[in-house]
Amino acid sequence: MHVSWISEIFRRFAVTECKDSSPLYESLSLNISKDDDLLRLCCYAAKGQPIPNLLYASVHYLLLKGGVHPLREYYPSLFKEPKQRIPILNGFKSHFAILIEPFCILFDKLSMQCKRVEN
């Protein structure tokens, strides 16, 4: 997949799926749509898979499994009183600097599981 195509997917996801329902994912999606490093990482997704959903599910899963990162504080399922201020993209990116290998393995597994369900 081409990075410009994935960028458009994140931009559309922010506008059509997250606007007025998830300020966190709306903000992250708009910022990710402009970040070549994260867009290249998303190239690991299997063709036809919902890339933003896989990305956010992977991050949430890794945080649920004990990943220690300030990003936890924005998730109601992980923090009793989640922060309301939208984090800057660097905080989101730093999560991958620490967990890039497990993320890629998980991202690939989630892509494959989704593919099996579709078939």
Summary of the structure (lengths in Angstrom):
residues: 119
radius of gyration: 13.7
end to end distance: 20.9
largest distance: 40.1
contacts: 329
relative contact order: 0.15
helix: 71%
strand: 0%
